Amino acid sequence: MTWNEIFSRTGTYLTVLSAAVIALSLVANATGGFGQDFRTFALLVLPVVLLVGVGTYFRLIEADIEDAWLVIGMNRLRHAYIELAPELDPYFVASHHDDESGMLQTYSFRSRVGLTHWLSGSPVIVGIIDAVVTGVLTAVVCQAVGAGAVLRTIAGVLAALAAAVLLGTMGYRKVRQVRRDYRPRFPS
């Protein structure tokens, strides 16, 4: 159910984002470009998209943490089976330990998860999209107040980078806090 929620929330956010981009394209086409009417519409739509995206990002982090707890629970159940019937040990392919290495073995059948695994996760992808939307919104705001192309481009890029760092830091801190507070019962 947790994975279903992760995919569903990610899909819902991408649908909202896609609908907003299509709506922005239609408004630009109908108004003859990226003038005042387009900017007004963009300034109404993009904050909503960003709000949905940031909410999705934090919920995905929580869902990943919940998923880890469920894996720990399954590992503990396997541990109980092995305590009751040690001869079953060779038949389990996932770990029966509830520490970090046991959890990672169950998740990916490895003792460590690589950078590509983390970068391809739903929270990271949504966080990157949120950062890009932040940069675009910043550029539209800069355009609305009369900033030139170079200034709004620099402001948009800096805002996107700042948003990426902020979201990444907040997500990392949440995961680190959970890892720090957890005490395994059946370590490897």
RAQUI-V724435 format. One record per backbone hydrogen bond with DSSP energy under -0.5 kcal/mol. CO is the residue of the C=O (numbers start at 1). NH is the residue of the N-H. E is the energy in kcal/mol with one decimal. If there is no record, write none. Layout:
BEGIN
co=CO nh=NH e=E
co=CO nh=NH e=E
END
This chain:
BEGIN
co=1 nh=5 e=-2.3
co=2 nh=6 e=-2.5
co=3 nh=7 e=-2.7
co=4 nh=8 e=-2.6
co=5 nh=9 e=-3.1
co=6 nh=10 e=-2.2
co=7 nh=11 e=-2.6
co=8 nh=12 e=-2.6
co=9 nh=13 e=-2.4
co=10 nh=14 e=-2.5
co=11 nh=15 e=-2.0
co=12 nh=16 e=-2.5
co=13 nh=17 e=-2.8
co=14 nh=18 e=-2.5
co=15 nh=19 e=-2.7
co=16 nh=20 e=-2.2
co=17 nh=21 e=-2.3
co=18 nh=22 e=-2.5
co=19 nh=23 e=-2.6
co=20 nh=24 e=-2.8
co=21 nh=25 e=-2.2
co=22 nh=26 e=-2.5
co=23 nh=27 e=-2.4
co=24 nh=28 e=-2.5
co=25 nh=29 e=-2.3
co=26 nh=30 e=-2.8
co=27 nh=31 e=-2.3
co=28 nh=32 e=-0.6
co=28 nh=33 e=-2.6
co=29 nh=32 e=-0.5
co=35 nh=39 e=-2.5
co=36 nh=40 e=-2.7
co=37 nh=41 e=-2.2
co=38 nh=42 e=-3.1
co=39 nh=43 e=-2.7
co=40 nh=44 e=-0.9
co=41 nh=44 e=-0.7
co=41 nh=45 e=-2.4
co=42 nh=46 e=-2.6
co=44 nh=48 e=-0.5
co=45 nh=49 e=-2.1
co=46 nh=50 e=-2.7
co=47 nh=51 e=-2.4
co=48 nh=52 e=-2.5
co=49 nh=53 e=-2.5
co=50 nh=54 e=-2.9
co=51 nh=55 e=-2.2
co=52 nh=56 e=-2.4
co=53 nh=57 e=-2.6
co=54 nh=58 e=-2.3
co=55 nh=59 e=-2.0
co=56 nh=60 e=-2.5
co=57 nh=61 e=-1.8
co=58 nh=62 e=-2.1
co=59 nh=63 e=-2.7
co=60 nh=64 e=-2.4
co=61 nh=65 e=-2.0
co=62 nh=66 e=-2.6
co=63 nh=67 e=-2.5
co=64 nh=68 e=-2.0
co=65 nh=69 e=-2.0
co=66 nh=70 e=-2.0
co=67 nh=71 e=-2.1
co=68 nh=72 e=-2.4
co=69 nh=73 e=-2.3
co=70 nh=74 e=-2.3
co=71 nh=75 e=-2.6
co=72 nh=76 e=-2.3
co=73 nh=77 e=-2.0
co=74 nh=78 e=-2.3
co=75 nh=79 e=-2.2
co=76 nh=80 e=-2.2
co=77 nh=81 e=-2.2
co=78 nh=82 e=-2.4
co=79 nh=83 e=-2.2
co=80 nh=84 e=-2.2
co=81 nh=85 e=-2.9
co=85 nh=88 e=-2.5
co=86 nh=89 e=-1.7
co=88 nh=91 e=-2.1
co=88 nh=92 e=-0.6
co=89 nh=92 e=-1.4
co=99 nh=103 e=-2.6
co=100 nh=104 e=-2.6
co=101 nh=105 e=-2.0
co=102 nh=106 e=-1.8
co=103 nh=107 e=-2.6
co=104 nh=108 e=-2.9
co=104 nh=110 e=-0.9
co=105 nh=109 e=-2.0
co=114 nh=118 e=-1.6
co=115 nh=119 e=-2.8
co=116 nh=120 e=-1.4
co=118 nh=121 e=-1.3
co=121 nh=125 e=-2.2
co=122 nh=126 e=-2.7
co=123 nh=127 e=-2.5
co=124 nh=128 e=-2.4
co=125 nh=129 e=-2.2
co=126 nh=130 e=-2.7
co=127 nh=131 e=-2.2
co=128 nh=132 e=-2.2
co=129 nh=133 e=-2.6
co=130 nh=134 e=-2.4
co=131 nh=135 e=-2.2
co=132 nh=136 e=-2.5
co=133 nh=137 e=-2.8
co=134 nh=138 e=-2.4
co=135 nh=139 e=-2.2
co=136 nh=140 e=-2.4
co=137 nh=141 e=-2.5
co=138 nh=142 e=-2.6
co=139 nh=143 e=-2.3
co=140 nh=144 e=-2.4
co=141 nh=145 e=-1.6
co=142 nh=147 e=-2.9
co=143 nh=146 e=-1.4
co=148 nh=152 e=-2.6
co=149 nh=153 e=-1.9
co=150 nh=154 e=-2.6
co=151 nh=155 e=-2.8
co=152 nh=156 e=-2.3
co=153 nh=157 e=-2.5
co=154 nh=158 e=-2.7
co=155 nh=159 e=-2.5
co=156 nh=160 e=-2.3
co=157 nh=161 e=-2.5
co=158 nh=162 e=-2.6
co=159 nh=163 e=-2.6
co=160 nh=164 e=-2.4
co=161 nh=165 e=-2.5
co=162 nh=166 e=-2.7
co=163 nh=167 e=-2.9
co=164 nh=168 e=-2.5
co=165 nh=169 e=-2.7
co=166 nh=170 e=-2.5
co=167 nh=171 e=-2.6
co=168 nh=172 e=-2.6
co=169 nh=173 e=-2.5
co=170 nh=174 e=-1.8
co=171 nh=175 e=-2.2
co=172 nh=176 e=-3.0
co=173 nh=177 e=-2.4
co=174 nh=178 e=-1.9
co=175 nh=179 e=-2.5
co=176 nh=180 e=-2.6
co=177 nh=181 e=-2.2
co=178 nh=182 e=-1.2
co=186 nh=98 e=-1.2
END
